[in-house]
Amino acid sequence: MTIEAPPIRIYTKPLCSYCWRAKLLLKRRRVPYEEISVGHDARLRSWLVEVSGQRTVPQVFVGERSLGGYSELKELDRSGELDRLLGR
């Protein structure tokens, strides 16, 4: 029996360098993710601020858990915690 990794969602805006870096980190680690742009959707952007407590992008979620932005994702990867969260 294999355990399926929780889905990764990354909320982004166009032309965001930190969004690009977060996606690159996930791609290099071969972590599949769903990208959701909040750049032109005020309602989705408001929801994101409400659930994450942050006004910046990217915002990365593993399942329903908010991990934070690029800096937090990078630190989780560096410490090995990202692999644990992904069930690797």
N, CA, C and O atoms as a MOPAC input file, in Angstrom:
PM7 MOZYME 1SCF
protein

 N      0.84800 1    -1.17700 1     0.00000 1
 C      0.00000 1     0.00000 1     0.00000 1
 C      0.90100 1     1.25100 1     0.00000 1
 O      1.78700 1     1.38700 1     0.84400 1
 N      0.66300 1     2.14000 1    -0.94100 1
 C      1.42800 1     3.38700 1    -0.98600 1
 C      0.58100 1     4.51300 1    -0.42200 1
 O     -0.63800 1     4.54800 1    -0.58800 1
 N      1.26000 1     5.42800 1     0.24600 1
 C      0.57200 1     6.57900 1     0.81100 1
 C      0.70400 1     7.72000 1    -0.18200 1
 O      1.80700 1     8.09500 1    -0.58000 1
 N     -0.42300 1     8.25800 1    -0.56900 1
 C     -0.42900 1     9.35400 1    -1.53600 1
 C     -0.06800 1    10.65800 1    -0.83000 1
 O     -0.60000 1    10.97400 1     0.23400 1
 N      0.84700 1    11.40600 1    -1.44300 1
 C      1.25900 1    12.68800 1    -0.87500 1
 C      0.09500 1    13.67400 1    -0.94300 1
 O     -0.69000 1    13.64000 1    -1.89100 1
 N     -0.02000 1    14.53900 1     0.04000 1
 C     -1.07600 1    15.55100 1    -0.00900 1
 C     -0.83400 1    16.49800 1    -1.17500 1
 O      0.31400 1    16.73200 1    -1.55400 1
 N     -1.90100 1    17.04600 1    -1.74700 1
 C     -1.72900 1    17.95300 1    -2.88500 1
 C     -1.04000 1    19.25300 1    -2.46200 1
 O     -1.25600 1    19.75800 1    -1.36000 1
 N     -0.21900 1    19.77300 1    -3.34800 1
 C      0.47500 1    21.04100 1    -3.13100 1
 C     -0.20300 1    22.08500 1    -4.01300 1
 O     -0.37800 1    21.88500 1    -5.21400 1
 N     -0.57500 1    23.18800 1    -3.40200 1
 C     -1.12800 1    24.32200 1    -4.14800 1
 C     -0.24900 1    25.53100 1    -3.87300 1
 O      0.14600 1    25.78100 1    -2.73500 1
 N      0.05300 1    26.27900 1    -4.92900 1
 C      0.85200 1    27.48500 1    -4.76700 1
 C      0.07700 1    28.63800 1    -5.41200 1
 O     -0.22300 1    28.62800 1    -6.60600 1
 N     -0.22900 1    29.61800 1    -4.58300 1
 C     -0.97100 1    30.79600 1    -5.02800 1
 C      0.04000 1    31.85400 1    -5.44700 1
 O      0.94500 1    32.19800 1    -4.68600 1
 N     -0.11900 1    32.36600 1    -6.66100 1
 C      0.87800 1    33.25100 1    -7.25700 1
 C      0.22400 1    34.47000 1    -7.90100 1
 O     -0.99800 1    34.57500 1    -8.00800 1
 N      1.09700 1    35.38500 1    -8.32600 1
 C      0.71100 1    36.51400 1    -9.16900 1
 C      1.69400 1    36.56700 1   -10.33600 1
 O      2.84200 1    36.14400 1   -10.20200 1
 N      1.24900 1    37.08300 1   -11.47200 1
 C      2.16300 1    37.21100 1   -12.61200 1
 C      3.33500 1    38.14000 1   -12.26100 1
 O      3.18300 1    39.08000 1   -11.48000 1
 N      4.47700 1    37.86500 1   -12.83600 1
 C      5.68400 1    38.68500 1   -12.69700 1
 C      6.22300 1    38.74700 1   -11.26900 1
 O      6.88900 1    39.71500 1   -10.90300 1
 N      5.94700 1    37.74500 1   -10.47500 1
 C      6.41600 1    37.68200 1    -9.08400 1
 C      7.66800 1    36.82000 1    -9.03600 1
 O      7.60900 1    35.62000 1    -9.30500 1
 N      8.80600 1    37.42800 1    -8.69300 1
 C     10.06300 1    36.66800 1    -8.69400 1
 C     10.08900 1    35.59900 1    -7.59300 1
 O     10.66000 1    34.52700 1    -7.79400 1
 N      9.48900 1    35.87000 1    -6.45100 1
 C      9.46300 1    34.85900 1    -5.39300 1
 C      8.54900 1    33.69300 1    -5.76200 1
 O      8.79900 1    32.55400 1    -5.36700 1
 N      7.49700 1    33.97700 1    -6.51600 1
 C      6.62400 1    32.90300 1    -7.01000 1
 C      7.41500 1    31.99800 1    -7.94900 1
 O      7.32400 1    30.77300 1    -7.86900 1
 N      8.18600 1    32.61100 1    -8.83200 1
 C      9.00700 1    31.86700 1    -9.77600 1
 C     10.00900 1    30.99000 1    -9.02300 1
 O     10.21100 1    29.82800 1    -9.37700 1
 N     10.63100 1    31.54600 1    -7.98800 1
 C     11.61300 1    30.78400 1    -7.20600 1
 C     10.97200 1    29.60200 1    -6.47900 1
 O     11.54700 1    28.51500 1    -6.42300 1
 N      9.79400 1    29.81900 1    -5.93100 1
 C      9.09700 1    28.73400 1    -5.22600 1
 C      8.73900 1    27.61100 1    -6.20200 1
 O      8.91700 1    26.43500 1    -5.88500 1
 N      8.24200 1    27.96300 1    -7.36700 1
 C      7.89300 1    26.94600 1    -8.36600 1
 C      9.13900 1    26.20100 1    -8.82900 1
 O      9.09700 1    24.98600 1    -9.02200 1
 N     10.24300 1    26.91300 1    -9.00800 1
 C     11.49300 1    26.28200 1    -9.42200 1
 C     11.98800 1    25.29800 1    -8.35800 1
 O     12.44400 1    24.20400 1    -8.69300 1
 N     11.90200 1    25.67800 1    -7.08500 1
 C     12.30600 1    24.78800 1    -6.00800 1
 C     11.48700 1    23.49900 1    -6.05100 1
 O     12.04000 1    22.40500 1    -5.93900 1
 N     10.17200 1    23.62900 1    -6.21300 1
 C      9.30700 1    22.44600 1    -6.27000 1
 C      9.61400 1    21.59600 1    -7.49300 1
 O      9.63800 1    20.36900 1    -7.40200 1
 N      9.84800 1    22.23100 1    -8.63300 1
 C     10.17700 1    21.48100 1    -9.85700 1
 C     11.48800 1    20.72800 1    -9.68700 1
 O     11.58100 1    19.56000 1   -10.06700 1
 N     12.49800 1    21.37500 1    -9.12500 1
 C     13.79700 1    20.72000 1    -8.92000 1
 C     13.68400 1    19.52500 1    -7.98100 1
 O     14.41900 1    18.54800 1    -8.12300 1
 N     12.77200 1    19.60300 1    -7.03000 1
 C     12.55700 1    18.50000 1    -6.08200 1
 C     11.55600 1    17.48200 1    -6.62600 1
 O     11.22400 1    16.50400 1    -5.95500 1
 N     11.08300 1    17.72300 1    -7.84600 1
 C     10.10700 1    16.84400 1    -8.50800 1
 C      8.83300 1    16.69000 1    -7.68900 1
 O      8.29800 1    15.59300 1    -7.52600 1
 N      8.36800 1    17.82300 1    -7.18100 1
 C      7.13500 1    17.85500 1    -6.39900 1
 C      6.03700 1    18.42900 1    -7.29800 1
 O      6.10400 1    19.59500 1    -7.68600 1
 N      5.03900 1    17.62800 1    -7.62900 1
 C      3.94100 1    18.15400 1    -8.44500 1
 C      3.11900 1    19.15900 1    -7.64200 1
 O      2.92500 1    18.99600 1    -6.43800 1
 N      2.64600 1    20.18600 1    -8.31500 1
 C      1.85900 1    21.20900 1    -7.63300 1
 C      0.82500 1    21.78700 1    -8.58600 1
 O      0.92700 1    21.65800 1    -9.80600 1
 N     -0.16300 1    22.42000 1    -7.99500 1
 C     -1.17400 1    23.15000 1    -8.74400 1
 C     -0.91100 1    24.63100 1    -8.51200 1
 O     -0.83300 1    25.07900 1    -7.36800 1
 N     -0.77400 1    25.38500 1    -9.58600 1
 C     -0.57600 1    26.82500 1    -9.46800 1
 C     -1.91600 1    27.52500 1    -9.63400 1
 O     -2.67000 1    27.23800 1   -10.56400 1
 N     -2.20200 1    28.44200 1    -8.72200 1
 C     -3.44600 1    29.19900 1    -8.76700 1
 C     -3.08800 1    30.68300 1    -8.73200 1
 O     -2.52200 1    31.17300 1    -7.75500 1
 N     -3.42100 1    31.38400 1    -9.80300 1
 C     -3.10100 1    32.80700 1    -9.88700 1
 C     -4.18300 1    33.62600 1    -9.18600 1
 O     -5.37600 1    33.44500 1    -9.42900 1
 N     -3.73900 1    34.53200 1    -8.30800 1
 C     -4.66600 1    35.42200 1    -7.61300 1
 C     -4.53300 1    36.85200 1    -8.11500 1
 O     -5.11800 1    37.77600 1    -7.55000 1
 N     -3.76100 1    37.02500 1    -9.17700 1
 C     -3.45100 1    38.35700 1    -9.68000 1
 C     -4.63700 1    39.17400 1   -10.12100 1
 O     -4.63800 1    40.39400 1    -9.95800 1
 N     -5.64600 1    38.53600 1   -10.67300 1
 C     -6.78700 1    39.27000 1   -11.21100 1
 C     -8.11300 1    38.84300 1   -10.58000 1
 O     -9.17500 1    39.00000 1   -11.18200 1
 N     -8.03900 1    38.30900 1    -9.37400 1
 C     -9.24100 1    37.81000 1    -8.70900 1
 C     -9.26900 1    38.32700 1    -7.26900 1
 O     -8.71200 1    37.70300 1    -6.36600 1
 N     -9.91600 1    39.45600 1    -7.07000 1
 C     -9.94600 1    40.10600 1    -5.75300 1
 C    -10.58800 1    39.21600 1    -4.68900 1
 O    -10.14500 1    39.20700 1    -3.54100 1
 N    -11.61200 1    38.47900 1    -5.05600 1
 C    -12.29200 1    37.60700 1    -4.09100 1
 C    -11.37000 1    36.47500 1    -3.63300 1
 O    -11.31000 1    36.16100 1    -2.44400 1
 N    -10.66000 1    35.87200 1    -4.56900 1
 C     -9.72000 1    34.80600 1    -4.22400 1
 C     -8.56600 1    35.36500 1    -3.39900 1
 O     -8.10500 1    34.72100 1    -2.45700 1
 N     -8.10600 1    36.54400 1    -3.74500 1
 C     -7.02100 1    37.19200 1    -3.00100 1
 C     -7.45200 1    37.45900 1    -1.54700 1
 O     -6.67800 1    37.23100 1    -0.61800 1
 N     -8.67800 1    37.93700 1    -1.36000 1
 C     -9.20000 1    38.17300 1    -0.00500 1
 C     -9.28300 1    36.87600 1     0.78400 1
 O     -8.93500 1    36.83500 1     1.96400 1
 N     -9.74300 1    35.82000 1     0.13200 1
 C     -9.81200 1    34.51600 1     0.78700 1
 C     -8.41900 1    34.06700 1     1.21500 1
 O     -8.24200 1    33.57600 1     2.32900 1
 N     -7.43000 1    34.23100 1     0.33700 1
 C     -6.06800 1    33.81600 1     0.63600 1
 C     -5.50600 1    34.55400 1     1.84900 1
 O     -4.85000 1    33.94700 1     2.69500 1
 N     -5.75800 1    35.85300 1     1.93700 1
 C     -5.30600 1    36.63700 1     3.09000 1
 C     -5.97700 1    36.11700 1     4.36000 1
 O     -5.34200 1    36.00500 1     5.40900 1
 N     -7.26100 1    35.80200 1     4.25300 1
 C     -8.01300 1    35.31100 1     5.41100 1
 C     -7.47900 1    33.97700 1     5.91900 1
 O     -7.32600 1    33.79900 1     7.12800 1
 N     -7.19200 1    33.03600 1     5.01900 1
 C     -6.77500 1    31.70000 1     5.46000 1
 C     -5.28600 1    31.61000 1     5.78500 1
 O     -4.88600 1    30.80300 1     6.62300 1
 N     -4.46800 1    32.42300 1     5.13600 1
 C     -3.02300 1    32.34300 1     5.37700 1
 C     -2.53000 1    33.38900 1     6.37100 1
 O     -1.47500 1    33.22100 1     6.98300 1
 N     -3.29400 1    34.47000 1     6.53000 1
 C     -2.85000 1    35.55900 1     7.38600 1
 C     -1.77000 1    36.41600 1     6.74400 1
 O     -1.18400 1    37.27500 1     7.40200 1
 N     -1.50600 1    36.19100 1     5.47000 1
 C     -0.45000 1    36.90400 1     4.75200 1
 C     -1.01500 1    37.63500 1     3.53500 1
 O     -1.96400 1    37.17000 1     2.90400 1
 N     -0.42500 1    38.77500 1     3.21700 1
 C     -0.82800 1    39.54000 1     2.03600 1
 C      0.10600 1    39.33500 1     0.85600 1
 O     -0.14700 1    39.84300 1    -0.23700 1
 N      1.18300 1    38.59300 1     1.07300 1
 C      2.18700 1    38.40700 1     0.02400 1
 C      1.99800 1    37.07700 1    -0.69600 1
 O      1.35200 1    36.16000 1    -0.18900 1
 N      2.56900 1    36.99700 1    -1.87500 1
 C      2.62500 1    35.74800 1    -2.63000 1
 C      4.08400 1    35.45900 1    -2.92400 1
 O      4.90200 1    36.37800 1    -2.97600 1
 N      4.41100 1    34.21700 1    -3.11200 1
 C      3.51500 1    33.07200 1    -3.17100 1
 C      3.05600 1    32.65500 1    -1.77200 1
 O      3.66600 1    33.00700 1    -0.76300 1
 N      1.98400 1    31.91100 1    -1.75000 1
 C      1.54800 1    31.22000 1    -0.55300 1
 C      1.42700 1    29.75100 1    -0.93400 1
 O      0.74000 1    29.39900 1    -1.89300 1
 N      2.09900 1    28.90500 1    -0.17600 1
 C      2.18400 1    27.48200 1    -0.48600 1
 C      1.38400 1    26.70300 1     0.55000 1
 O      1.49600 1    26.93900 1     1.75300 1
 N      0.58200 1    25.77900 1     0.06100 1
 C     -0.22800 1    24.91400 1     0.92300 1
 C      0.10100 1    23.45700 1     0.62700 1
 O      0.26300 1    23.06900 1    -0.52900 1
 N      0.19600 1    22.66100 1     1.67900 1
 C      0.26800 1    21.20500 1     1.57400 1
 C     -1.04300 1    20.71800 1     2.15200 1
 O     -1.29500 1    20.84700 1     3.35000 1
 N     -1.87300 1    20.15900 1     1.29500 1
 C     -3.22600 1    19.83000 1     1.73000 1
 C     -3.90000 1    21.12900 1     2.13700 1
 O     -3.93400 1    22.07900 1     1.35500 1
 N     -4.43000 1    21.18300 1     3.33200 1
 C     -5.07800 1    22.40300 1     3.82600 1
 C     -4.14900 1    23.24100 1     4.70000 1
 O     -4.54700 1    24.29500 1     5.19500 1
 N     -2.92600 1    22.78300 1     4.88900 1
 C     -1.97000 1    23.47900 1     5.77100 1
 C     -1.18200 1    24.54200 1     5.00100 1
 O     -0.55900 1    24.25400 1     3.98000 1
 N     -1.22400 1    25.75500 1     5.50400 1
 C     -0.44900 1    26.84700 1     4.92000 1
 C      0.98900 1    26.74800 1     5.39800 1
 O      1.25200 1    26.71000 1     6.60100 1
 N      1.92300 1    26.70500 1     4.44800 1
 C      3.34100 1    26.65800 1     4.79200 1
 C      3.96500 1    28.03800 1     4.82700 1
 O      5.01200 1    28.22400 1     5.44800 1
 N      3.35200 1    29.00100 1     4.18200 1
 C      3.91400 1    30.34100 1     4.07700 1
 C      4.37500 1    30.60700 1     2.66000 1
 O      3.85800 1    30.03300 1     1.70200 1
 N      5.36200 1    31.49200 1     2.54100 1
 C      5.85400 1    31.89200 1     1.23400 1
 C      7.14600 1    31.19700 1     0.84900 1
 O      7.47300 1    30.12500 1     1.35800 1
 N      7.87400 1    31.83100 1    -0.06400 1
 C      9.09900 1    31.23000 1    -0.57700 1
 C     10.13300 1    31.00100 1     0.51800 1
 O     10.73900 1    29.93100 1     0.57400 1
 N     10.34500 1    31.97800 1     1.38100 1
 C     11.36900 1    31.83900 1     2.43300 1
 C     11.07900 1    30.64300 1     3.33400 1
 O     11.98800 1    29.88900 1     3.68100 1
 N      9.82800 1    30.47100 1     3.70700 1
 C      9.44400 1    29.34300 1     4.56000 1
 C      9.61300 1    28.01700 1     3.80200 1
 O     10.08600 1    27.03000 1     4.36600 1
 N      9.22400 1    28.00600 1     2.53100 1
 C      9.36800 1    26.80100 1     1.71600 1
 C     10.84100 1    26.41500 1     1.58900 1
 O     11.19400 1    25.24300 1     1.72100 1
 N     11.68400 1    27.38800 1     1.33600 1
 C     13.12300 1    27.14300 1     1.20100 1
 C     13.69900 1    26.57000 1     2.49900 1
 O     14.49600 1    25.63300 1     2.46400 1
 N     13.30100 1    27.12400 1     3.63100 1
 C     13.79700 1    26.63200 1     4.92400 1
 C     13.29300 1    25.22100 1     5.20300 1
 O     14.05000 1    24.39000 1     5.70500 1
 N     12.03100 1    24.93400 1     4.88900 1
 C     11.50100 1    23.58400 1     5.07500 1
 C     12.26600 1    22.58400 1     4.21600 1
 O     12.54000 1    21.46700 1     4.65500 1
 N     12.60900 1    22.98000 1     3.00000 1
 C     13.37500 1    22.11600 1     2.12200 1
 C     14.77600 1    21.90100 1     2.68700 1
 O     15.25400 1    20.76700 1     2.73900 1
 N     15.43500 1    22.97000 1     3.10800 1
 C     16.79100 1    22.89800 1     3.63800 1
 C     16.87600 1    21.98700 1     4.87300 1
 O     17.83700 1    21.23600 1     5.03700 1
 N     15.86900 1    22.06600 1     5.72400 1
 C     15.87900 1    21.28900 1     6.97200 1
 C     15.42500 1    19.84300 1     6.79400 1
 O     15.58200 1    19.03500 1     7.70900 1
 N     14.86100 1    19.50100 1     5.62400 1
 C     14.34300 1    18.16400 1     5.40400 1
 C     12.88800 1    18.01000 1     5.81000 1
 O     12.28100 1    16.96400 1     5.58100 1
 N     12.33400 1    19.04600 1     6.41000 1
 C     10.93500 1    18.99200 1     6.87500 1
 C      9.95200 1    18.90500 1     5.70100 1
 O      8.88000 1    18.31600 1     5.83400 1
 N     10.31200 1    19.48200 1     4.56500 1
 C      9.41200 1    19.42700 1     3.40200 1
 C      9.18400 1    17.96700 1     2.99900 1
 O      8.05100 1    17.57400 1     2.72400 1
 N     10.23500 1    17.17400 1     2.96200 1
 C     10.08100 1    15.75700 1     2.63000 1
 C      9.14500 1    15.06100 1     3.61000 1
 O      8.31000 1    14.25300 1     3.20300 1
 N      9.27800 1    15.36600 1     4.88900 1
 C      8.40800 1    14.75000 1     5.89400 1
 C      6.95300 1    15.13700 1     5.66300 1
 O      6.06000 1    14.29300 1     5.74300 1
 N      6.71800 1    16.41200 1     5.37700 1
 C      5.35100 1    16.88000 1     5.13800 1
 C      4.73400 1    16.22200 1     3.90400 1
 O      3.52100 1    16.02800 1     3.82900 1
 N      5.58600 1    15.88400 1     2.94700 1
 C      5.12100 1    15.26200 1     1.70900 1
 C      5.06900 1    13.74700 1     1.80100 1
 O      4.71300 1    13.07500 1     0.83300 1
 N      5.42200 1    13.20600 1     2.96100 1
 C      5.36900 1    11.76200 1     3.14900 1
 C      6.46000 1    11.02700 1     2.40900 1
 O      6.27800 1     9.87200 1     2.02400 1
 N      7.60900 1    11.68500 1     2.20100 1
 C      8.72400 1    11.04700 1     1.47600 1
 C      9.67800 1    10.39200 1     2.44300 1
 O     10.67600 1     9.80600 1     2.02400 1

